Amino acid sequence: MSARTLAVSGLAASAAFVGALVALVLSLYLSEPRTGPFDARFSLVDDRGNAVDQSIFRGHPALVYFGYTHCPQACPTTLYEVADWLATLGERGRALRAYFFSIDPERDTQAVMHDYVTAFSSRITGITGTPQEMKKVSDGWFIHAEKLPAEDGNYHMSHTVSLLLIGADGRLKGLIPYGADRDEALRKIRDVLLGEGT
């Protein structure tokens, strides 16, 4: 093999490596929720039939979770935990809101969402709408949501399972990972969202 052929091959391999590295960094960046203020405009509905837009992320601290009602484990577990956290925080957590955004609006109608979220707590608000409008919100927070085929011919959703801590200013303040320790989650909510940190 000539020196020129080796040089061209080396250059091509280097370019491929750099391209793969850039793609990896970009994919890691996009897999994390945004840290800046949310600025996408959308029009959705909550589980009680009220109109919802981008202003929902401002004016009060919020626990925000993206999931779906057919979820076998992560979503019901997380909503059960959110209901427990809200009850434990009591009056100190009165300003805190909790939102469950559907990533499967084709099945998660307003009525379905209402029955689902109220089974956990009357303080959790379910939010749904058209797939296009829901995608604006999930994309706006860099939430992963992907429809995958199931063996029974139906489908399930692969999605981000961390819960977002959104400040009253509409900015992401932190995450609570799925399966987090109860006391640690409560400490983070108090410190980050309710300003009770020392």
Secondary structure, DSSP 8 states (H G I E B T S, - for coil): --HHHHHHHHHHHHHHHHHHHHHHHHHHHHTS---S------EEEETTS-EEEGGGGSSS-EEEEEE-TT-SSHHHHHHHHHHHHHHHHGGGGTT-EEEEEES-TTT--HHHHHHHHHTT-TTEEEEE--HHHHHHHHHHTT--EEEEE-TTSSEEEEE---EEEE-TTS-EEEEE-TT--HHHHHHHIIIIIS----
